[in-house]
């Protein structure tokens, strides 16, 4: 049985230097059954309404700047999966969510950087589904729930975002201390936020997750904008009504970017 997965994808530099997060993803690859395909909800594809990539040969998108030249030479040549993309579109539309396909979209770094470690052979077909930051977490819980059928059909549904994502504080930390490994002590607010989210997930409190902006401690500081949080409710809801929750601590980058990963295991009696 496949779980659904949430990953904090971190810096694109994990493609060159695995660090603790990259090692975590490689260890996951050893644990999980080989999926039929992979569908990634990435924080780096934002649209007004849901879109699914339908390309048969998605390009590797280098959607970042200021990194070493060798990073831009990397490619992740996994095939696309128009069949699974079409199935995802059908499921979203059946759930009352307007959705469309995009035949030009490639794989952004929220997808291909962790997949370099999670599926290093690039031999499993990959598609992406976008997030909608103008809509709320309730919408993304609905989006994930609509994709739960795919998760039962051998597709690995991955939400790629971040447990906490305050880039301004990350830049300030690096300015003062230089680049540090991804296991620096967490700022107190980071631990408070991630603990609150973990409790909501384990208690299957979807009302709390839907209202995370208003109810989670330090929500605005942990996420000045929404896009890196939204893949989490997608992955959680795609595991069905009451998944078993497994948290994996992958460290904290610069004290403020929590790299938590989650496996959400569907319960057969809850389908």
PyMOL commands that set and color helices and strands:
alter all, ss='L'
color gray80, all
select helices_A, chain A and resi 12-15+19-31+69-72+82-94+109-118+137-146+148-152+167-177+188-202+206-210+212-215+219-222+227-238+268-270
alter helices_A, ss='H'
color red, helices_A
select strands_A, chain A and resi 4-8+37-46+50-53+99-102+126-131+155-161+244-248+252-253+257-258+261-265
alter strands_A, ss='S'
color yellow, strands_A
deselect
rebuild
show_as cartoon
